[in-house]
Amino acid sequence: MVLLRPLALLLALVVSELYCLSWFIDVSESQGPGATLQSFSFNCSPYIPTLELLHVQPPTTFFNPPSLTRWQGTYVGKMTLSSSARLDALTVNHYELQLRFTCGNQVTEGRLSVNVQRDPNRDQCAGRFASPAGEIIQVRETVTPRTPLYTLLLPGQGAQMNITSAQDPPYFPGPFSIDGQGQLWAPSQGLKGQAQKVFQLQILVTFGQGRSCRGMLTVKVLPVSSSQVSFPQQAQNITIPENLVPGSKVAQVHARGFDVRYEIVSPVPCRLFSIARVDGVVRTTAPLELAQAPDAAVTRLRVKAFERLRPWDSAELDFQVDVQSVNRWPPRCLPALLATQIPETTPVGTFVNTFTCTDPDSPGSTLDYQLLFHSPASASSLCLRDGVLEVNDTLDCDAPGACLQHTASILVLDSGQPPMTRQGRANQASSLTFKWLPAEVPVLVMVTPVNEFSPTCVSRTFRVREDARPHTLLGSVMGTDLDYPHDSIEYSISGGSAPFAVDSLNGEVHLLGPLDYEMQKSYRLTVLLTDHSQDQDPTCHRSGSCTITIEVEQDVNDHAPECEPPFQELTVYAHLGRSLEVTTVSCRVAQEPQRLAFSYRIVGGNSQSRFSLQGAVLVHNDLMLGPPWPEQSHTYELLIRVADAGPSTPHLSTTATVIVHIVPWRASTGATSIHRTTVPSRMTPLLVTDTEVFWQPEPWFVVVLTVTSALLLLGLGWFLSWLLRGLTQVLQTSSKPTQALLLNSIQGTKGSIEGFVEAPRMETPQAPSSVMSLHHFDGRAQDSREFPFFQTILHLGPLSLQTSSQYLCLPPDIHYLLFP
C-alpha cells in the first residue's frame, strides 16, 4: 500500500506557543496499525516535558498515546495508529484529537484534526468484523441446521467470501459456510450438544483485481435451559375494525415457561397498542380512525416473552394487526351477466369479457376481485386481472367433462369493515342466487374441444416362439393421446408383407402365419395411430406412428444333425494295455451352424466294451484284463448316436457308422511261446485310416432318374416288339430265289473266309453240334424257320466281308448275326 501522507507529516515543527493552535492532516483509510500521523518538536530546557492525549471525538481506540523522545537537544513527539486501527472513510471520515503539552509549570493544549480520505483502490472490511477481536454472534444449540446465522455487510459489489480457517472434527460438528451475499449458514449437522463452545472463523473477502481483506467471526453456542420459553401458536394476522375504542382487547398471547412476563419490543415506543405484562393481553391505547391516522392501517408487533428471574431465557412472536375501515354499502358491478363461448386453443391472456365495479362508500377506493369456480369446482381455466376476465394457462378440454361449461362467481370486496361483497353465481339454467344483496354477476363460459395433439405410442419389442400357432396374441401397442377422449385411436400396420396383424380398436398384435427362425429372426413393423372424435369438426384427424420389433426366439429344433462323413471304415494297429484315439465324429446342423452342442453315445457293435466316447472322440481301450490278446485282426461295426444337447426341443438325433479293423501290433523280435505281441513303450502307434468315397444323390435326382428309366424301358420294349413283328413277316414272305442268291454270294467269298476262320475253330472244339453247324457253312440251303432270328453265328477273329463292291471290317471276339 502506498502511504498517502501530506507534507505536514514529514515537517518537524518547532513550537514555542501551542495555545489555541490546531493542526489539520489528511490520512488515507489504507493506513494500518503503527502508521505515524504527526511529528512534533519541542524546546523545553531544563525541564522534562510531557505530551498527553486527552480525548478523541468520536470516541475510538484507533490512536495510540503520543510518544515523546529527546533528539539533539530537542524533544520530538509522534502520533501513531494503534493495533486496533481500522480506518474507514465510509464509517467515520473525521476525528478530533485533544493534546496537552506540559513543560515545567507551563501547560499548553492543542487540537489535531484528522481527515480520513477514501482510497478508491482499496476495499476493506469494516466494523467489528475487521477488528482483531472480530464480530461475536450468539446462537442457541437448538438452531435449525442449514439456517442463516449472520449477514456480513461490505461496501461494493461482487465480493467473494470464503472461510479460510480449519473446521476439523471432532471440535467442529460440521463445516460452517458463507455465500456470496455474506450470509453465514449453520452446519448441516446442527449445533445440538455444542453448548458453551466457541467457534472462530477466519473469513477472506476478495474484491477482484488482487484486492482482499480478512476478518473474524466468533460463534458462541448458548445452552437451552429445561424451562425454555416458547410460543405454542404461530405468527398470525389479526384484523380489527377502526371503530374500536381505546382499551379494547385485540388479542392475547400465551408462552410456555415459568413465571413468564411479556413486553412489546417492536415498535418502540408503541403508540397504538400495549400488552399486559402478566397475562399477555394486547389492547388498543389510542383511537384507530384511519382518516386521521392512515399509518394505523397495518401494524407489525413483536412481543417478547421471558422468565422473570431468567430474562435471557426468552422467545419472540411476530404478528400483524390490520385495521379496516367500516363501511355500509357493498360494491356495485356492471354488466350483470358475463357469458361467452371460446375454443380451448384460445391464447393465454385473451380477454373473455370485462366489467366494472365501484364502492359507493369510497368511489376511489381499491377493490379486491376473487373468482370462485362452481363447475368444475377446482378449475382455474379463467382468471381476473383488474376487473377483466381473461383466459388462464390451464384452459383445457383434455379431461373428462372439462369442455361442458364453466360456471363461476365473482366476489368483489372493498377495503372497509365489515367487508361488503356482491357475489354473483351462475348455473346451467342461468338462475340467479343472491348471497348478500339481490344482485349478482354470473359467469358462464363454454369451451369447445380442439384436436391439438397427435397420438403417440412407445416402441416395444415382442418375443414369440418359432412354433407359435396362427392367431396367437403377441402383445398390445399402447397408444396415448392427450386430447379427450384419450382412447379414441384406430390402429393399423403400414405395409402388409409381414405375417402379423393389429386390432384396429385395442392395438393387440396377432400372428397370422407360420414363422421360420432360420429364414428371419426379427421383424420391424410400423404401427399407424389415427385419432377421431376429438374436435368440434368431425373431419379433423391427427396421426402418429411407432415401431415395434418382433423377435423370433426359442428356436424350435426341426433339423437333425448330420455327420460328415456318415460312414467311416478305419484300420487301427492297437497295442496291448493302451488306449488309442480312433477317430473324431464330426457332426453339424447345416441349417443352424451356430448349434454346436451334441451328445454322443455308442448304441451298437461295442462288444466287450472295447470302445468308448470322450465327447466326439472315439477311443479304443485295451486296458482290461480279460480274454487273451487276440492274435488275428478283428472288425467292429460301431453305431454312434449323435443327438442335440442344447436347450432347444425336441432333441433330434442321427446315427453314424464306424467300421474299425483292429490289427494287433507285433514286435519285430522273434516270436515266443506266448502268442502275444509286445509293443515297446517308446513305439508310437500307427493309425491307418481308409475312407471310402461314395455318391449320395439328391432325392429329386433319384425320382427323375427312376421315371426316366421306366419310360426308356417301356419305349425299348415297344421298339423290340415292333422289330420282331417286322422280322417275322419278312422271313415268312421271303422266296427261295432270294435264298439262293444269298447262298451264291456267300460261296463266292468262302475261300477268303475260311482262311480267317481256321484259327477260331481250334479254340472251340467242345462246342455243341448245333453251334458247330453254325460255324461250318456247307453251302446248302436251310429252312429259315429253323433259325427264326438269325441264319449264321460266327465267332471269328478279324474278319472282312466283301459284298459286291463294299468291304465290311468287323472286330474280333464278337458274335455276329447275319440276316437274310
Secondary structure, DSSP 8 states (H G I E B T S, - for coil): ------HHHH--EEES--TT-EEEEEEETT--TT-EEEEEEE---SS--EEEEEEEES--S-B---EEEEETTEEEEEEEB-TT----TTT--EEEEEEEEEETTEEEEEEEEEEEE--TT-----GGGGSSS-EEEEEETT--TT-EEEE---SSS--EEEE-S---TTTSSS--EE-TT-EEE--TT--TT-TT-EEEEEEEEEEETTEEEEEEEEEEEE---TT--B-SS---EEEEETT--TT-EEEE---BSSSEEEEEEESSS-SSEEE-TTT-EEEE-S---TTT-GGGGEEEEEEEEEESS-TTSEEEEEEEEEEEB--S---EEE-S-EEEEEETT--TT-EEEE-EEE-SS-TTS--EEEEEEEESTT--SEEEETTEEEE-TT----STTTTS-EEEEEEEE-SBSS--EEE----TT-----SSSS---EEEEEEE-------EE---EEEEETT--TT-EEEE--EE-SSSSTT-EEEEES-S-SSEEE-TTT-EEEE-S---TTT-SEEEEEEEEEE-S-SSSTT---EEEEEEEEEEES----S--EESSSEEEEEEEE-TT-EEEEEE--EE-TT-TT---EEEEEEE--GGG-EEEETTEEEEE-----S---SS-EEEEEEEEEEE-SS-SS--EEEEEEEEEEEE---SS---SS------TT----EEEE--------HHHHHHHHHHHHHHHHHHHHHHHHHHHHHHHHHHH--HHHHHHHHHHHHHTHHHHHHHHHHHHHH-TT--HHHHHHHS--S----GGGSSS-SEEEE-SSEEEEETTEEEEE-SS-EEEE--
